[in-house]
């Protein structure tokens, strides 16, 4: 960075006045003064700094360190075996995208009103925004939710599903919750969202927000969880409280007062 200003008389190579200074943020003031042509280089004004030099900033953020997806594969496989010949279950699960399908494969029966039909089936689908990889303590995080029915053929049966999201302990899977959980809510303060075939609520689209907690010490963990009730499916995005380097403070060239611009 520049460290001095030199003033020259016209046509001369030796400076008539040299003023040293130090760059300070956000404004550097350089005072130039002269009582006449006989002013000596030794007669230099004091350097005034309006602001002390700022140290490099250090901050703590939540940093994504792991993503655990709960697809309930083993549970649904066991359910398929247990109810073979009556119901079949199919599902898919990836971070932020889930679906669940059940089909009645037993015999139909017209005794019921409405009739119980062989092949009755329903699919529910849920998509959540994948959250950011770093989050500041106290930052408001925004997620988008789409919850809806897919393919359906229903007569006797109905269907329903729900979804939610929260910040909670990092090792609590979807389906559980602690009293310290911070729930994502819509603009009306609602934190749980449902679709219900019997009530003709066939889809829900919402934007929800929650304020991230702050860690207490380096290495703390938290999880942002997105949950779909198809069969307690969901994802835990696990974050760790880590120190990160702040960006170097920029030099405010518009704050320099004098006869030179410091780039």
Secondary structure, DSSP 4 states (H G I P E B T S, - for coil): ---EEEEE-TT-SSEEEEEE----SS--B-----SSTT--TT--PPPB-SSPPPPPPEEEEEEEEEEEEE--HHHHHHHHHHTTTTEEEEEEEETTEEEEEEEE-S--BTTSSSPB-TT-EEEEEEEEPPPPSEEETTPEEEEEEEEEEEEEE-SS---EEEEEEEEE-TTPPTT---TT-EE-B-TTS---EEEETTTTB-EEEEEEEEEPP--SSTT-EEEEEEEETTTTEEEEEEEEEEEEEPPPPPP-GGG-BSS----
